[in-house]
């Protein structure tokens, strides 16, 4: 499975015009806006965690499509880590840059 980075999640949010949420170990939720801004609602000071590390342990993601004022909002979609990773990698246009250790000739 491809490693999904916070940058991949931001790209997915921006390109897909979506808000993306995932739970973190503190019991809070990280929200990535459709503009790619990551925030943790309720955080009242400097975090005692690293969001990139929290992302690695997230197992479920919720995607909510952002719609215009005259459009009917779609239901949020929940994805497993595997399904989310496939979607994020497809949007970011990468394969994680994986390469084996042998010399190519």
PyMOL commands that set and color helices and strands:
alter all, ss='L'
color gray80, all
select helices_A, chain A and resi 6-15+51-57+81-92
alter helices_A, ss='H'
color red, helices_A
select strands_A, chain A and resi 18-23+29-32+38-40+60-65+77-80
alter strands_A, ss='S'
color yellow, strands_A
deselect
rebuild
show_as cartoon
